[in-house]
Amino acid sequence: AKIAKSTPAAKPLGKLSVAVLPFLNMSGDPEQEYFSDGMTEDLITDLSKISALIVIARTSSFAFKGKVDDIRNIAKELNVRYVVEGSVRKAGGKVRITTQLIEAATGKHLWAERYDRDFKDIFDLQDEVLGKIVESLKVTLTAKEQRRLARHETDNSQAYDWYLKGLKQESFFSREGNAESRRLFERAIELDPTYAAAHAHLAQAYSLAQENRWTDKREKFAKKALKFAKKAVELDAELPQAHWALGRIVTRPPLGDLDLAIASMKRVIELDPNYADGYASYANTLNYVGRAKEAIPLLKKAMRINPHYPFWYVYVLGQSQYCLTNFEAAIENFKSAVERNPTVAWPHKFLLASYGQLGLQDDADWEISELDALGQSPTIKNAREASPIQDPAYLKLYLDGMRKGGVPEE
C-alpha cells in the first residue's frame, strides 16, 4: 500500500524498546489459543504502563503470530532492542509458562524461566514474570507505577478465563463474534461485578454492534455502551482501556460528546504512554473539533509504537491533511486505507471530496459508484447528518468537496 511521505520513517526507539511476541499455545488443543493470546496481551498491557519503556502495540506484535523468523529480523522490523517470547500450556487446572527476554542485537538471553502453577495462582504468576522482565531491563518504577502494577483487575481466576475468551471472540470483528463476546464479558461480570476491564470491553462490544448495524436496537445499544463505559471508569479510574472505551464511544453518533472524548483520550495517554490507539483516537477527535494540525504528531507517535498499524490510522492522517487543505497527500492516505480495508465507506467519502476539491471529476465519479456498490449512495444531507465533524469550517470544507465532486443535495 502506498502511504504519503508524511507518515513517519523508522527512527531508533531508544534503548528500552520492547516487543512481546505472541506466546505459543503448547496445550495441544487449538481451543486454548485464547489463553496464550490473552496472557501475551496482558503482559503487553502491563509493560505499556511503565513510562521508562517503549512497548510495541499488540497489533504489531501479533503480526508475527505463527511465523517462524529470526528474532533479529523481527526486532529490526519492529525497531526494538529487546524481545520477550514464550509458551503457555494450560490443562487440568494447571498452567505452565516458559518465557525469556532476549537482547535482539546479540541474541543473548538476559533472562529465561519456566513456571508450573495451579490456575488459581495465575495472577501471582503474571506478577512474577512482569517483575523479572522489569528487573532484567534495570527499569526503575515510579511509586505510582508500582501501585498500579500491583493491583489486579480481578482476583477471580474463572472470571478472568471468561474475559480472555471474550477477547478472542471480540477479535473476529463479526456479528457472531460480537454477540458471543458480549455473552462472555457478561459471564465475567456476573462472577466479579467489580471487573473494570470486562465492563470496558462489554461497552465496546455494544458500541461496535450499533456502529456496524449488527443490531436493530441501535439507540438502546448506544446507551448500554455508554453505561458500561462509565461504570468501567467508576470501578477503576486508572484503567486506560476504560477511558479509551468511554472516549471512543462518545465520539460516535448518537452520543457526540467531543469534550468528554478529548478529556478521556488525554487521560488514556497520561495513564499509558504506550497506548498507540489512544494517540490515534485522540488525533481523530481533534480533527472533529478543528485541531487537525495538533493531530498529525499524535498520529506519527501512534505509528511508531504500532508499526503494523491498522487501516484507520492512515484514514485519520488523511483526514487531518484534508482539513489542512493538503488534498494530494490526503488522497494517497485515503487510497491506502481503501486498499487495506475496501469494505469500509468512510475513506471513499473523503476520497470523493478530495477529488472534488482538485477538480478530478472522473475519479470523483468512480468513488460515487464505489459508494453506490457499498449501499451508501452519497447525498449532502446524509453526509452532514452522519459526519462527526463539529468544527463548522472543517464540515463546510468536507461538504464543499462532496458538492464539487458531483454529490446531490438530497
N, C-alpha and C positions, 0 to 999 in steps of 0.2 A: 504494500500500500504506500502510495506517495504521500509524504507528510510535508507540510510547509517548512521552510527554512527556520521559521521562528520556534519550532519545537526544539527542546534542549539537546545539545550534544552531551555525550557521556563525559562527566567530569569525575575525577577521583573522589570517592565518597568519604575519604578520611580514614584514619587508622582503625576506628572502632565500627566498621560497617560489617553487618552480619546478614546472611541468608539462612533460613531454616528450611531445608528441603523436606518434601512430604515423607513422613515415616512410612516404612514398608509394613504392610499387613502380613504378619507371619502366622496368622491363625489357621491357615489352610481353608478358610471359609470366606468367600468374597462378600458375604453378608456383613462381615466385621469391618469392612473398609471404612464405614462411617466413623469407627472408633479411632483408627490410626490417623485418619484425616483430622478428626476433632482434636486429638492430642497435639498434632502439629499446629493447628490453628490457635489453640490456647497458648502454646509456647511463643508463637509469633506475637500474639496479643500482649502477653506479659512482658516480653522483651521490649516491645514497642513503647511501653510506658516509661522506659529508662532514658532520660534526656541525654546521657553521655553516648548513647548508641544510635547508629543509623541502621534501621532494620527494614529489609526489603519486604514489600507487601505480599500478602498471601497469593494474590493473582499471579504475580511474577514467579514466586517460588513454586507454585503448583503447575506452572507451565512445563516443569521438568518431571512431573509425575509419570512414572512408568518408563522413563527414558534412561538408558544406560549411557553415561558420558563421564569423562574425566572431570574430577572436582575442579581442576584448574581452569578447564574450559567454561564450566558453569559459572565459576567465580568471576571470570573475565567478562562473560556476557552480562552478569548481574552487577558487575563493577563493585565487588565486595572483597574484603581481605580475609574474612572468616566464614566458614560454612558449618552448620550443625546438621548432622544426618543421624538416622537411627531406624529402629524397627520396633514393632509392638506385637505382642501375642496376647490375646485375651481369650480365656477358655475356663469354664467351670468355676467362676468366681475368683480366678487368679489372673494376674497381669504380669507379663514380663516385658520390660523395656530395656533395649540396648541403645545407647546413644554416644556420640562422640563429637568433639569440637575440633575442627581441622583448620590449620593455617594454610590458606589456599596456595600461596606462592611456593611453599616448600612441600606441601602435602603432609606436614608434620601433625600428628595427633597431640593436641595440647591437653586433652582430657578424654577419657573413654570409661564407660561404666555399664554394668548390667545390673538390673534390679528385678527381684522377684517379690511380689507383694500380693496381699488379698485385695480384691477390687474395692472393698470398703475403705482401703487406705490410699486410694488413688490421689487424693488431694495432697497428702503428705509427700507422696512420691513426686508429684509435679513440682512442689516447693523445692525438693532436694535437687532435682535436675536443673531448675532455674538457678538455684543458689550456686551450683557447681560451675555453670557457664559464666555467671557474673564474676565469680572468684577467679576463674581461669583467665578472663579478659582484664582482670585487675580494675574493674569498674567500681567507683565509689558511689553508692546510692545516697540521694538526699534523704532526710528524715521522712519527708512526705512520701517519697517513692518506697521506702522501706515499709511504711504503714500501709500504703495501697497494695503492695505486692503480698503482704502478709494476710490480707483479707481475702477470704474465698467468697465467690459469688453464691455458692450453695455448699452446705455440708452434707447434703443428701445425695449419695452416690447414684441412687436409682433415678432421681430427678435429673441428674447430670447425664445419665445414659439416654433418657428420653430426649433431652435437649440436643445432644450430639446427633441423634437420629433425625431430629427436626432440621438441623443444619444441613444434613445430607440431602433431605428432600427439597429444602429451600434452594439448593444449588442447581437443581434440574431446571428451574425457571420455567415451569409449565403449570397449566391449570391443575393437573392431578397432583403434582409435587407440592404446589402451593396449599391445596386443601389438606393434604397429608401432613405437611409441616405445621399447619395450624393445630391439627389434632394432637400432634406430638408435643408442641410447645405448651398446649393446654394441659396435657398429662403432667408435664414437668411442673407447671404452676400449681396443679392440684396437690402434688407431693410437697412442694415448697412454695407457698404463696409469696415469700419474700425474694424470690429468684428474679432479680432485676434484668439479667441478660435474656432470660426466657421471655419476659414481658416486652423487651425491646424488639426481639425477633418476631414475636407474635404481632406487635404493632406493624412492623414492616410487611409481614405476610398479608395482613388485612389491607394495607395501603396498596401493595402490588396487585392484589386481586381486583381492587376497584380501578386502579390505573390501567390495567391490561384487559379490563372488561371480562374478567373471569367470574364475575357475579352479576346478577341483575339487581342486587341490593346495594348499589354503589354508594349512595349517600350514607346508608347505615354502616357500611364497611369503613368509610372515611372517618365517621365518628368513633367507631371502635378503635381504629388505628390510633387516633389522637388520644383516646382514653388510656390505652395500654402504654403508649409512649410516655405520657405524663406520669403514669404510675411507675414506669421504669426509672425515670429521673427522681421521683419522690423516694423510691426504695434505695437508690444509690446515686447520689448527686455527683459522684466522682467516676462514674462509668461512661467512658467516651461513647460507646455504642448507643447508650440511652439518649444522649444529647444529639448524636448523629441521626438516629431514627426520628426523634422529635423535629429536628431542624429540616430534614428531608421531607417529612410528611406535611409540614405546614407550608412548604413552597408549592404544594400541589393543589390545583382546584379540587374541591370547592372551598378549601380552607384559606389559603393565600395570606398567611401572616408572615410577611417577609422580615419584619423587625425581630420577631421571635426566631425566625430561621437564621438570621445573621448572628444573633446573640448565641444561639445553640452551636453553630459551626465554629465560632471563635472559642467557645468553651471546649469543643472537641479537641482542637489542636493545642490548647493550653494543657489539657489532661494527657494527650498522647501526641508528642511532637513527630511521630512517625505515621500518623493516620493519613495515608495518601488520599483515600476517598473523602476525608474531612476537608483537606485543602481544595480538592476538585469541586466538592459540593459548595464550599464557601465561595469559590470563584463563580460558580453557576449562579448563586443567589446575588452576588454583586452585579452580575450582568443585568439581572432583572430590575435593579434599583438605580441604574445609571452610573455604575462604577467599574466599567469594563477595563480601564487602564490598570486598576489595582488587581483585577482578576488574573491577568497574564502571569505575573511572577508566582502566584499561588499555584497555578496550573503547572508551571515548569517544575516547581518543587514536588508536586504530586507525581509527575512523570519521572523524576529522578528516583523517588522512593519506590515507584511501581513501574519499572521499565517495560514490562509487558502489559501496559495499561489498557483498560477496556476502551471500546469504541467511543463511549460517551465523553471521555476526556478530550478527544480530538474534536468532537462536536462542540463542546463548551468553548474550546480555544477558538474555533471558527466563529462562534457566536460573538466572542469578545472582539475579534478582528472585524467582524461585520459592523458591530456597534461603533467601532472607531473608524469606519468607512474604508478599511483596508480590504476591499472586496476580493482582489486577486488572491491574497493569502488565505482569506476565508474559504474561497471556493476549493482550494487544494485540500483543506482540512475537512470540509463537508463531503467532498468526494471520497476521501479516505474513510470517513465514518460510514458512508454508504457501502463501500467495498467490504468493510468489516462486518456490517450488520444491515443487509439490504431490506429487511422487513420492517424496519422502524421508519416512521413517516417524518419525524422532525428534521433530520438533515436534508431531506428532499425539499421541505418547505423553505429552508434557508438558502439552499442552492438556487431554487426558483427565484427568490428575492434578490440574491446576489447577481444572477444572470440579468434580471430585470434592471438592476442599477447600472450594469455595464452595457445595456442595450443588446445583449446576446439573445435575440428572440427565439432562434431555433432551439437553443439549449433550454431556454425557459419553457418552450412548448413541450420539450421532451420530459421535463420534470413534472409538468401538469399531467401528462399521460401516465407517468410513473405513479403519481398520487391517485389518479383515477383507478389504476390497477390495484392499488393498496386499499381501495374502498374509501379514500379520503379526498374526494374531489374538492379542490380548494375554492373558497369564496372569501372575500374580505371580511364579511360578517362573522363567519366561522373562525377565521384566523384571529380576529380581535377577541372573540369570546374565549378561545382556547389558549391564548398566549398568557403565560405567567408574567410577562414583562409589565412592570408597573411604572417605569420611567416614561413620561409622555414623549420625550424626544426619541428614545430608542424604539418605542412602539410605533411612532409615526414613520421612522426610517424603515422599519420592517414592513409595515403595511404599504408604504410607498413603493418599495422594491417589488412587492407582490403585484401591485397595480401596474407598474411598468412592465412586469413580466406577462401581463395579459389576464390576470385573475379577475373575474367579475365581482361586482359588489355583493350580489346575493345569488 
